[in-house]
Amino acid sequence: MGNERPVFVVGCPRSGTTMLQLMLHAHPRIAIPPETRFLLRAYADRARYGDLADPANRRRLAEWITTGKTSFADLGLDPAATVEEIAAAAPTLGSALGTVFQAYARRFGKARWGDKRPAYLNNLDVVRRLFPDAQIVNIVRDGRDCIASIRETPWYDKDVCHAISDWARAMDSSARARRILPADSYHELRYEELVAEPEQVLRQLCAFLGEPYDPAMAEPARVAEVAVPSRKSWHRLTREPVTSQRVGSWRERLQPWEIALCEAVAGRHLAAQGYQLSVGIPSVWHGPALAHRLHYPLRDAPRWTLPTRRLATELRERFAEPESLAYQAPGAAPVLSR
């Protein structure tokens, strides 16, 4: 039996997480579904379902996963059959969620499973509490390209300050992951290097995962039709060959004052990741950037205050939890995550 640890793809939104999802899904042993959007919500609402040792509670959770406001329908699984599988699974939240991912992998005849969602990067403690042996793959991209791309998506309705703060927070989370996670649990790669030398970067990724490299991984467009919902128009480029043409496109996609703002407030993060700052851009202290520069601290405040508030809530809720939440493979001994 090979390595069967779950794989979670994370990163700032618009950093290439979907392309990386497809590259992994193209591997003959790994299945990574479209964004499921039920893991974090299920964890946040876990008290609502009570003790999962009660089959009735597991069934209620399963019915929410399969019929609630999630993206379960994108997985191509039978809802009724999935409910029954979850009801029969081990009595932990991780097991209920892992059952869905396992069923998705089984649909493609694959042994390994996982999930992809940018938001997991800022919630790695949750992911690892549910799946203690998870292998985390984080893709990092130039923040200016991320910000330009984020602002062009139909679902993003915030201003440039929010977008910059989102990327800066992702870099904070990346730095923390590098600092605290074991080498066999966390792997970081660069978008720019991935699109320039797909085979080389993917071979390194496969070595981390303990899997042989497969050439199909370098052609993610071949599996886009089955692994990316067609309604997500902002992922249309995943149906085309891997290209480096979008690297550095922020120079044309952002206004000069937006570039100046990005580098003024996130320059430290850009430099820490090895991205060069511009030369000859306008000052951030006059023109359109000025109002945003003065407004940025307000938009950026949640990046500093949310983790503390979330920790207080988390500690209070954990105190009331007598059982482990960790995923338990069928027939395996319980895994403690507390």
Order of alpha helices (4+ residues) and beta strands (2+ residues): beta-alpha-beta-alpha-alpha-alpha-alpha-beta-alpha-beta-alpha-alpha-beta-alpha-alpha-alpha-alpha-alpha-alpha
